[in-house]
Amino acid sequence: MKKFYSCKIIFLLGFFLSFFLNTGLLSAEVSNNNTADTLKIASEGSAVLTRQPPVLLIAPFIILLIAIAAFPLFYKHHWEKHYSKYSILLAAIVAVYYIFFLNNLEGLYKTIIEYVSFIALLSSLFVVSSGILINVDKKSTPAVNTLFLLIGAVLSNFIGTTGASVLLIRPFIKLNRDRIAAYHIIFFIFIISNAGGALTPLGDPPLFLGFLSGVPFFWALQHVWLIWLVALVLILIPFYIFDINNKNTSSAKREYTGKIEVRGFKNIIYLVIIILAVFIDPAVFHWVPDLYPLPFGIREIIMFALVYIAYKNSDKGILKANEFNFEPIKEVAFLFVGIFITMLPALELVAVEAKSLGDKLTADVFYWATGALSAVLDNTPTYMNFLSAAMGKYFLNVAVKSHVQHFVNVDVIYLEAISISAVLFGAMTYIGNGPNFMVKSISERAGITMPSFFAYVFKYSLLILLPVFTVIWLLFFFGKG
């Protein structure tokens, strides 16, 4: 009963706040156009007239970011108990505004589809990978750790950054059990949860959406492999230096066999099924049924089914050894439903500006703009918005597959900049990519003290990643296009 009344209160608050936002006092335009209507091209290629959201509708997203950053630092217990309510309330404000004032059900519906697909993939990979136990009985050294991260980066291109993160984070923690520090986890996020997955559509969601839109499967491997390699080397060098200066704090002497043990092969089969299920999409195979108006498809049904099957059939001893519980995926699910919905106005406003300024956008702008927004917004729609803007320079439509296939051969520098920055910059914040928060949550439950949102940004990503990304820009994109 209490939950029922809580939902009513959240809905009413969202309605009245949305009504307040709709008044002329709070409405503002981003574009230089006088009209509040913009022509939006739907995914089917048809034209739909929708109202542009007011600038102040991005306030719920900013509030949620501040809450994620500050509450765990100053009100830790309160946040742990109520974070789901804050996320849902702020999402409700935006959802109510879109339904009752913008009459934009399509934008909200597409966001819900993206969220369901996102959480289906993350939850299935989380549960399935938790039933696989990897024991690396080697002494933790800077060389071993660096090799571990490099192998994980390569693996990210085959099972995705999410799959590789969930599969490898616990073995990485156990490998370094005598000398584990926050920087180990942070560099794990930098490399395996983000930078690693830049070479294939399986690696990171924006590349997969690009593949569905018409970008050839091996395009990224052919065009950004050198950028990927440079990025990994430049990130691994400071990690190696950090690790050299981290001495083993354990007084106990251990003997190591040097063996690598893998258990839970049944779950490896489940993992392969998840990877294959990624391609079960009407955009890839015409025989796959479209379940519209349901906000999910056959792919998501398979993934959610595997969550249940894997949990019921996984070796309980392996789950216990991996300290498995549902709390990390629960935290990601609640926070990201708020992030996905509250960031919708920001993404739409970005899309309007990107299209209106298309002729002024260079490779430099595409690289930094896509990257900066991918650090705080979802990198998949950010990738698509800037891909659309880049194609607009040549009067091509991103919703038409043949146009995309033509564009990849016109001027590759724009797609290179958009693709690599969408993947790399996700490591700049905890919310930049789904696996980041999951790895943080798993690590904290393993007893590792992780830096706060702001500490992560100012002590690590700005000091380590930003110089790396600047070097990549100077080497590959500066002054081009």
ZAKOLFI-652441 format. One line per field, with one value per residue (C-alpha): residue number from 0; residue in one letter; x negated, y, z negated. Coordinates in nm, 2 decimals, m for minus. Each point is the difference from the previous one (the first is absolute). Last residue first. Layout:
// residues N
k: NUM; ...
r: A; ...
u: X; ...
v: Y; ...
w: Z; ...
// end
This chain:
// residues 481
k: 480; 479; 478; 477; 476; 475; 474; 473; 472; 471; 470; 469; 468; 467; 466; 465; 464; 463; 462; 461; 460; 459; 458; 457; 456; 455; 454; 453; 452; 451; 450; 449; 448; 447; 446; 445; 444; 443; 442; 441; 440; 439; 438; 437; 436; 435; 434; 433; 432; 431; 430; 429; 428; 427; 426; 425; 424; 423; 422; 421; 420; 419; 418; 417; 416; 415; 414; 413; 412; 411; 410; 409; 408; 407; 406; 405; 404; 403; 402; 401; 400; 399; 398; 397; 396; 395; 394; 393; 392; 391; 390; 389; 388; 387; 386; 385; 384; 383; 382; 381; 380; 379; 378; 377; 376; 375; 374; 373; 372; 371; 370; 369; 368; 367; 366; 365; 364; 363; 362; 361; 360; 359; 358; 357; 356; 355; 354; 353; 352; 351; 350; 349; 348; 347; 346; 345; 344; 343; 342; 341; 340; 339; 338; 337; 336; 335; 334; 333; 332; 331; 330; 329; 328; 327; 326; 325; 324; 323; 322; 321; 320; 319; 318; 317; 316; 315; 314; 313; 312; 311; 310; 309; 308; 307; 306; 305; 304; 303; 302; 301; 300; 299; 298; 297; 296; 295; 294; 293; 292; 291; 290; 289; 288; 287; 286; 285; 284; 283; 282; 281; 280; 279; 278; 277; 276; 275; 274; 273; 272; 271; 270; 269; 268; 267; 266; 265; 264; 263; 262; 261; 260; 259; 258; 257; 256; 255; 254; 253; 252; 251; 250; 249; 248; 247; 246; 245; 244; 243; 242; 241; 240; 239; 238; 237; 236; 235; 234; 233; 232; 231; 230; 229; 228; 227; 226; 225; 224; 223; 222; 221; 220; 219; 218; 217; 216; 215; 214; 213; 212; 211; 210; 209; 208; 207; 206; 205; 204; 203; 202; 201; 200; 199; 198; 197; 196; 195; 194; 193; 192; 191; 190; 189; 188; 187; 186; 185; 184; 183; 182; 181; 180; 179; 178; 177; 176; 175; 174; 173; 172; 171; 170; 169; 168; 167; 166; 165; 164; 163; 162; 161; 160; 159; 158; 157; 156; 155; 154; 153; 152; 151; 150; 149; 148; 147; 146; 145; 144; 143; 142; 141; 140; 139; 138; 137; 136; 135; 134; 133; 132; 131; 130; 129; 128; 127; 126; 125; 124; 123; 122; 121; 120; 119; 118; 117; 116; 115; 114; 113; 112; 111; 110; 109; 108; 107; 106; 105; 104; 103; 102; 101; 100; 99; 98; 97; 96; 95; 94; 93; 92; 91; 90; 89; 88; 87; 86; 85; 84; 83; 82; 81; 80; 79; 78; 77; 76; 75; 74; 73; 72; 71; 70; 69; 68; 67; 66; 65; 64; 63; 62; 61; 60; 59; 58; 57; 56; 55; 54; 53; 52; 51; 50; 49; 48; 47; 46; 45; 44; 43; 42; 41; 40; 39; 38; 37; 36; 35; 34; 33; 32; 31; 30; 29; 28; 27; 26; 25; 24; 23; 22; 21; 20; 19; 18; 17; 16; 15; 14; 13; 12; 11; 10; 9; 8; 7; 6; 5; 4; 3; 2; 1; 0
r: G; K; G; F; F; F; L; L; W; I; V; T; F; V; P; L; L; I; L; L; S; Y; K; F; V; Y; A; F; F; S; P; M; T; I; G; A; R; E; S; I; S; K; V; M; F; N; P; G; N; G; I; Y; T; M; A; G; F; L; V; A; S; I; S; I; A; E; L; Y; I; V; D; V; N; V; F; H; Q; V; H; S; K; V; A; V; N; L; F; Y; K; G; M; A; A; S; L; F; N; M; Y; T; P; T; N; D; L; V; A; S; L; A; G; T; A; W; Y; F; V; D; A; T; L; K; D; G; L; S; K; A; E; V; A; V; L; E; L; A; P; L; M; T; I; F; I; G; V; F; L; F; A; V; E; K; I; P; E; F; N; F; E; N; A; K; L; I; G; K; D; S; N; K; Y; A; I; Y; V; L; A; F; M; I; I; E; R; I; G; F; P; L; P; Y; L; D; P; V; W; H; F; V; A; P; D; I; F; V; A; L; I; I; I; V; L; Y; I; I; N; K; F; G; R; V; E; I; K; G; T; Y; E; R; K; A; S; S; T; N; K; N; N; I; D; F; I; Y; F; P; I; L; I; L; V; L; A; V; L; W; I; L; W; V; H; Q; L; A; W; F; F; P; V; G; S; L; F; G; L; F; L; P; P; D; G; L; P; T; L; A; G; G; A; N; S; I; I; F; I; F; F; I; I; H; Y; A; A; I; R; D; R; N; L; K; I; F; P; R; I; L; L; V; S; A; G; T; T; G; I; F; N; S; L; V; A; G; I; L; L; F; L; T; N; V; A; P; T; S; K; K; D; V; N; I; L; I; G; S; S; V; V; F; L; S; S; L; L; A; I; F; S; V; Y; E; I; I; T; K; Y; L; G; E; L; N; N; L; F; F; I; Y; Y; V; A; V; I; A; A; L; L; I; S; Y; K; S; Y; H; K; E; W; H; H; K; Y; F; L; P; F; A; A; I; A; I; L; L; I; I; F; P; A; I; L; L; V; P; P; Q; R; T; L; V; A; S; G; E; S; A; I; K; L; T; D; A; T; N; N; N; S; V; E; A; S; L; L; G; T; N; L; F; F; S; L; F; F; G; L; L; F; I; I; K; C; S; Y; F; K; K; M
u: m3.79; m0.33; m0.17; m0.08; 0.15; m0.25; m0.31; 0.12; 0.33; m0.17; m0.24; 0.30; 0.17; m0.30; m0.03; 0.37; m0.03; m0.26; 0.05; 0.37; 0.09; m0.19; 0.00; 0.26; 0.25; m0.03; m0.01; 0.32; 0.19; m0.14; m0.31; 0.03; m0.07; m0.04; 0.19; 0.12; 0.34; m0.18; m0.16; 0.33; 0.16; m0.29; 0.00; 0.38; m0.03; m0.26; 0.17; 0.29; m0.22; m0.06; 0.18; m0.32; m0.17; m0.27; 0.00; 0.28; m0.25; m0.16; 0.30; 0.18; m0.34; m0.11; 0.32; 0.06; m0.36; m0.02; 0.34; m0.11; m0.34; 0.15; 0.10; 0.22; m0.03; 0.18; 0.27; 0.11; 0.09; 0.17; 0.21; 0.09; 0.13; 0.24; 0.07; m0.34; 0.11; m0.25; m0.03; m0.38; m0.05; 0.32; m0.21; m0.21; 0.31; 0.16; m0.32; 0.00; 0.34; m0.07; m0.31; 0.18; 0.28; m0.24; m0.24; 0.26; m0.06; m0.27; m0.33; 0.17; 0.08; m0.37; m0.11; 0.25; m0.08; m0.37; m0.04; 0.28; m0.14; m0.35; 0.13; 0.18; 0.35; 0.09; 0.22; 0.19; 0.09; 0.38; m0.03; m0.22; 0.22; 0.32; m0.17; m0.15; 0.35; 0.14; m0.29; 0.05; 0.38; m0.06; m0.26; 0.27; 0.14; m0.33; m0.15; 0.30; 0.03; m0.38; 0.01; 0.26; m0.15; m0.37; 0.09; 0.19; m0.29; m0.24; 0.24; 0.08; m0.24; m0.31; m0.30; m0.19; m0.08; 0.37; 0.11; m0.27; 0.13; 0.35; m0.09; 0.23; 0.33; 0.26; m0.19; m0.09; 0.36; 0.15; m0.25; 0.01; 0.37; m0.07; m0.24; 0.22; 0.30; m0.23; m0.11; 0.36; 0.10; 0.07; 0.21; 0.32; 0.18; m0.16; m0.12; m0.20; m0.05; m0.35; 0.03; m0.15; m0.33; m0.23; 0.25; 0.26; m0.24; m0.14; m0.36; m0.05; 0.14; m0.33; m0.19; 0.25; m0.01; m0.39; 0.04; 0.24; m0.26; m0.26; 0.25; m0.02; m0.38; 0.02; m0.36; m0.32; m0.34; m0.31; m0.32; m0.32; m0.02; m0.06; m0.15; 0.09; m0.20; 0.21; m0.10; 0.25; m0.04; m0.15; m0.15; 0.19; m0.27; m0.03; 0.38; 0.04; m0.28; 0.17; 0.33; m0.16; m0.12; 0.32; 0.20; m0.24; m0.03; 0.37; 0.06; m0.27; 0.15; 0.35; m0.12; m0.18; 0.30; 0.23; 0.06; m0.01; 0.14; 0.26; 0.13; 0.01; 0.37; 0.09; 0.18; 0.36; 0.24; m0.02; m0.38; 0.02; 0.22; m0.27; m0.27; 0.21; 0.05; m0.36; m0.22; 0.23; 0.00; m0.37; m0.33; 0.07; 0.08; m0.33; 0.03; 0.30; 0.06; m0.33; m0.23; 0.12; 0.22; m0.30; m0.21; 0.24; 0.02; m0.38; m0.01; 0.22; m0.26; m0.06; m0.33; 0.05; 0.32; m0.15; 0.09; 0.32; 0.11; m0.09; 0.18; 0.31; m0.02; m0.04; 0.34; 0.20; m0.23; m0.04; 0.38; 0.06; m0.28; 0.14; m0.05; m0.23; m0.15; m0.03; m0.23; m0.27; 0.03; 0.00; m0.33; m0.15; 0.12; m0.14; m0.33; m0.03; 0.08; m0.26; m0.27; 0.08; m0.02; 0.26; m0.13; 0.18; 0.29; 0.25; 0.34; 0.29; 0.35; 0.29; 0.35; m0.04; m0.04; 0.36; 0.15; m0.18; 0.02; 0.37; 0.05; m0.21; 0.16; 0.36; m0.08; m0.11; 0.28; 0.26; m0.17; m0.01; 0.37; 0.09; m0.18; 0.18; 0.33; m0.08; m0.09; 0.31; 0.24; m0.08; 0.32; m0.23; 0.22; 0.18; m0.23; m0.34; 0.06; 0.11; m0.31; m0.23; 0.14; 0.03; m0.37; m0.08; 0.23; m0.13; m0.36; 0.07; 0.20; m0.27; m0.27; 0.21; m0.18; m0.36; 0.04; 0.11; m0.29; m0.26; 0.13; m0.32; m0.20; 0.26; 0.23; m0.25; m0.07; 0.32; 0.21; m0.18; 0.05; 0.37; 0.04; m0.16; 0.24; 0.30; m0.11; m0.01; 0.36; m0.14; m0.09; 0.36; 0.08; 0.04; 0.35; 0.05; 0.09; m0.08; m0.17; m0.03; m0.34; 0.09; m0.22; 0.19; m0.13; 0.08; 0.12; m0.01; 0.28; m0.08; m0.01; m0.22; m0.31; m0.33; m0.01; m0.02; 0.34; 0.13; 0.31; 0.00; 0.21; 0.21; 0.15; m0.07; m0.25; 0.27; 0.22; m0.29; m0.05; 0.37; 0.01; m0.33; 0.12; 0.33; m0.18; m0.24; 0.28; 0.21; m0.31; m0.06; 0.37; m0.03; m0.33; 0.16; 0.28
v: 1.78; m0.01; 0.27; m0.24; m0.34; m0.28; 0.10; 0.31; m0.16; m0.31; 0.21; 0.19; m0.33; m0.11; 0.34; m0.03; m0.36; 0.03; 0.33; 0.05; m0.36; m0.06; 0.26; 0.24; m0.24; m0.29; 0.24; 0.17; m0.33; m0.12; m0.21; m0.38; m0.17; m0.37; m0.24; m0.25; 0.18; 0.31; m0.18; m0.14; 0.35; 0.17; m0.27; 0.04; 0.38; m0.01; m0.29; 0.24; 0.26; 0.37; m0.02; m0.06; 0.28; 0.05; m0.36; 0.05; 0.23; m0.29; m0.15; 0.30; 0.16; m0.29; m0.01; 0.37; 0.08; m0.30; 0.08; 0.35; m0.10; m0.27; 0.25; m0.15; m0.38; m0.02; 0.24; m0.25; m0.27; 0.26; 0.12; m0.36; m0.05; 0.30; 0.13; 0.18; 0.22; 0.15; 0.36; m0.01; 0.21; m0.17; m0.32; 0.16; 0.13; m0.35; m0.16; 0.27; m0.10; m0.37; 0.01; 0.21; m0.25; m0.28; 0.19; 0.04; 0.34; 0.11; m0.11; m0.06; 0.38; 0.09; m0.26; 0.08; 0.37; m0.05; m0.23; 0.15; 0.35; m0.10; m0.19; 0.31; 0.13; 0.33; m0.15; m0.20; 0.30; m0.04; m0.38; 0.00; 0.26; m0.19; m0.33; 0.16; 0.12; m0.35; m0.15; 0.24; m0.06; m0.38; 0.02; m0.04; m0.32; m0.19; 0.13; m0.09; m0.35; m0.01; 0.05; m0.27; m0.27; 0.08; m0.04; m0.32; m0.14; 0.06; m0.12; m0.34; m0.21; m0.20; m0.03; m0.16; m0.30; m0.01; 0.00; m0.27; m0.22; 0.05; m0.14; 0.18; m0.16; 0.23; 0.32; m0.09; m0.10; 0.32; 0.24; m0.21; 0.07; 0.37; m0.03; m0.21; 0.24; 0.30; m0.15; m0.10; 0.37; 0.27; 0.31; m0.19; 0.20; m0.17; m0.36; 0.01; m0.36; m0.11; m0.11; 0.33; m0.07; 0.29; 0.28; m0.25; m0.08; m0.33; 0.12; 0.06; m0.36; m0.14; 0.17; m0.11; m0.36; 0.01; 0.10; m0.28; m0.24; 0.16; m0.06; m0.38; 0.04; 0.10; m0.03; 0.16; m0.06; 0.19; m0.17; 0.18; m0.24; 0.28; m0.02; 0.27; 0.18; 0.18; 0.35; 0.15; 0.36; m0.07; 0.33; 0.24; 0.22; m0.24; m0.01; 0.38; 0.00; m0.30; 0.19; 0.31; m0.20; m0.20; 0.31; 0.12; m0.36; m0.05; 0.33; m0.07; m0.34; 0.13; 0.28; m0.26; m0.23; 0.29; m0.06; m0.37; m0.12; 0.27; m0.10; m0.37; m0.03; 0.25; 0.32; m0.04; 0.12; m0.34; 0.03; 0.36; m0.13; m0.26; 0.27; 0.20; m0.31; m0.09; m0.30; m0.21; 0.26; m0.06; 0.19; 0.25; m0.24; 0.03; 0.37; m0.04; m0.27; m0.17; 0.30; 0.29; m0.21; m0.23; 0.31; 0.12; m0.34; m0.03; 0.37; m0.08; m0.23; m0.37; m0.11; m0.34; m0.09; 0.11; m0.32; m0.02; 0.35; m0.09; m0.33; 0.19; 0.27; m0.24; m0.15; 0.31; 0.24; m0.23; m0.04; 0.37; 0.11; m0.24; m0.37; 0.00; 0.35; 0.01; m0.31; 0.22; 0.25; m0.29; m0.13; 0.35; 0.02; m0.34; 0.09; 0.32; m0.20; m0.26; 0.26; 0.21; m0.31; m0.21; m0.35; m0.26; m0.23; 0.15; m0.14; 0.06; m0.10; 0.02; 0.02; 0.38; 0.03; m0.13; 0.23; 0.32; m0.08; m0.05; 0.31; 0.23; m0.12; 0.02; 0.33; 0.17; m0.15; 0.11; 0.35; 0.04; m0.10; 0.24; 0.28; m0.08; 0.02; 0.33; 0.15; m0.15; 0.11; 0.37; 0.17; 0.29; 0.09; m0.31; m0.29; 0.17; 0.20; m0.31; m0.19; 0.28; 0.03; m0.37; m0.05; 0.23; m0.19; m0.34; 0.09; 0.16; m0.30; m0.25; 0.19; m0.03; m0.25; 0.02; 0.38; 0.04; m0.22; 0.20; 0.36; 0.21; m0.20; m0.24; 0.31; 0.21; m0.16; m0.20; 0.29; 0.25; m0.22; m0.04; 0.38; 0.06; m0.25; 0.15; 0.35; m0.10; 0.11; 0.35; 0.02; m0.04; m0.31; 0.04; m0.08; m0.28; m0.02; m0.35; m0.07; m0.36; m0.18; m0.30; 0.12; 0.33; 0.32; 0.29; 0.33; 0.25; 0.20; 0.27; 0.27; 0.30; m0.18; 0.10; m0.34; m0.05; 0.14; 0.07; m0.08; 0.07; 0.32; m0.12; m0.27; m0.36; m0.05; 0.07; m0.26; m0.25; 0.07; m0.06; m0.33; m0.13; 0.07; m0.17; m0.31; m0.02; 0.04; m0.28; m0.23; 0.06; m0.07; m0.34; m0.08; 0.07; m0.24
w: 4.23; m0.17; m0.21; m0.28; 0.05; m0.02; m0.19; m0.18; m0.09; m0.13; m0.21; m0.14; m0.09; m0.19; m0.18; m0.10; m0.11; m0.28; m0.19; 0.10; m0.05; m0.33; m0.28; 0.14; 0.15; m0.25; m0.29; 0.13; 0.01; m0.33; m0.01; m0.06; m0.32; 0.07; m0.23; 0.27; m0.01; 0.10; 0.30; 0.12; m0.02; 0.19; 0.26; 0.05; 0.01; 0.28; 0.19; 0.11; 0.16; m0.07; m0.34; m0.20; 0.18; 0.27; 0.11; 0.25; 0.18; 0.18; 0.17; 0.13; 0.08; 0.22; 0.20; 0.05; 0.11; 0.23; 0.14; 0.09; 0.14; 0.23; 0.27; 0.27; m0.04; m0.33; 0.14; 0.28; m0.25; m0.22; 0.30; 0.10; m0.36; 0.01; m0.35; 0.00; 0.28; 0.24; 0.12; m0.01; m0.31; m0.13; m0.03; m0.27; m0.19; 0.01; m0.12; m0.27; m0.12; 0.03; m0.21; m0.27; 0.02; m0.09; m0.23; m0.27; m0.15; m0.24; 0.16; 0.33; 0.01; m0.02; 0.24; 0.27; m0.03; m0.01; 0.30; 0.21; m0.06; 0.11; 0.30; 0.11; m0.06; 0.16; 0.28; m0.26; m0.22; 0.02; m0.02; m0.30; m0.18; 0.04; m0.09; m0.32; m0.10; 0.05; m0.20; m0.29; 0.00; m0.02; m0.28; m0.27; 0.15; 0.04; m0.32; m0.21; 0.14; m0.04; m0.38; m0.06; 0.22; m0.10; m0.37; 0.06; 0.21; m0.29; m0.26; 0.16; m0.20; 0.09; m0.23; 0.29; m0.22; m0.10; 0.37; 0.07; m0.28; 0.12; 0.34; 0.24; 0.08; m0.16; 0.05; 0.36; 0.09; m0.15; 0.15; 0.32; 0.04; m0.03; 0.29; 0.22; m0.05; 0.07; 0.34; 0.09; m0.03; m0.26; m0.05; 0.11; 0.27; 0.20; m0.03; 0.33; 0.12; 0.11; 0.37; 0.12; m0.16; m0.10; m0.05; m0.13; m0.28; m0.12; 0.03; m0.38; m0.05; 0.13; m0.28; m0.26; 0.13; m0.03; m0.36; m0.07; 0.14; m0.23; m0.28; 0.05; m0.01; m0.37; m0.10; 0.14; m0.17; 0.09; m0.14; m0.11; m0.29; m0.25; m0.35; m0.24; m0.27; m0.26; m0.09; 0.24; 0.10; 0.35; 0.12; 0.23; 0.17; 0.30; 0.03; 0.04; 0.27; 0.18; m0.01; 0.13; 0.31; 0.04; 0.10; 0.27; 0.13; 0.01; 0.18; 0.26; 0.07; 0.04; 0.24; 0.20; 0.01; 0.11; 0.37; 0.08; m0.34; 0.00; 0.35; m0.07; m0.05; 0.28; m0.10; 0.11; m0.28; m0.18; 0.00; m0.14; m0.27; m0.08; 0.00; m0.25; m0.22; m0.06; 0.08; 0.21; 0.27; 0.03; m0.06; m0.28; m0.29; m0.19; m0.07; m0.23; m0.27; 0.07; 0.02; m0.21; m0.23; m0.07; m0.05; m0.27; m0.16; m0.04; m0.10; m0.30; m0.16; m0.02; m0.14; m0.16; 0.19; 0.34; 0.18; m0.19; 0.12; 0.36; m0.03; m0.12; 0.27; 0.29; 0.09; m0.10; 0.19; 0.30; 0.04; m0.04; 0.24; 0.26; 0.05; 0.30; 0.00; m0.38; 0.03; 0.15; m0.29; m0.25; 0.15; m0.04; m0.36; m0.09; 0.17; m0.20; m0.32; 0.07; 0.08; m0.30; m0.22; m0.17; m0.06; 0.20; m0.09; 0.24; m0.10; 0.24; m0.12; 0.24; m0.16; m0.05; 0.38; 0.05; m0.26; 0.12; 0.37; m0.03; m0.21; 0.22; 0.33; m0.13; m0.17; 0.33; 0.21; m0.25; m0.01; 0.37; 0.04; m0.28; 0.18; 0.32; m0.18; m0.16; 0.34; 0.16; m0.27; 0.07; m0.10; m0.11; m0.30; m0.12; 0.10; 0.02; m0.32; m0.18; 0.11; m0.11; m0.35; m0.03; 0.07; m0.29; m0.23; 0.11; m0.06; m0.34; m0.10; 0.11; m0.20; m0.33; m0.22; 0.13; 0.03; m0.37; m0.11; 0.20; m0.07; 0.06; 0.25; 0.13; 0.04; 0.20; 0.33; 0.06; m0.13; 0.22; 0.30; m0.09; m0.04; 0.34; 0.16; m0.18; 0.12; 0.37; 0.03; m0.05; 0.36; 0.12; 0.20; 0.38; 0.12; 0.24; 0.37; 0.13; 0.33; 0.11; 0.03; m0.21; m0.28; m0.02; 0.16; m0.23; 0.14; m0.28; m0.15; m0.26; 0.26; m0.01; 0.13; m0.15; m0.17; m0.37; m0.08; m0.35; m0.20; m0.37; m0.02; 0.29; m0.21; 0.09; m0.27; m0.26; 0.16; m0.01; m0.37; m0.05; 0.19; m0.14; m0.35; 0.07; 0.14; m0.29; m0.25; 0.17; 0.01; m0.37; m0.07; 0.16; m0.17; m0.34; 0.09
// end
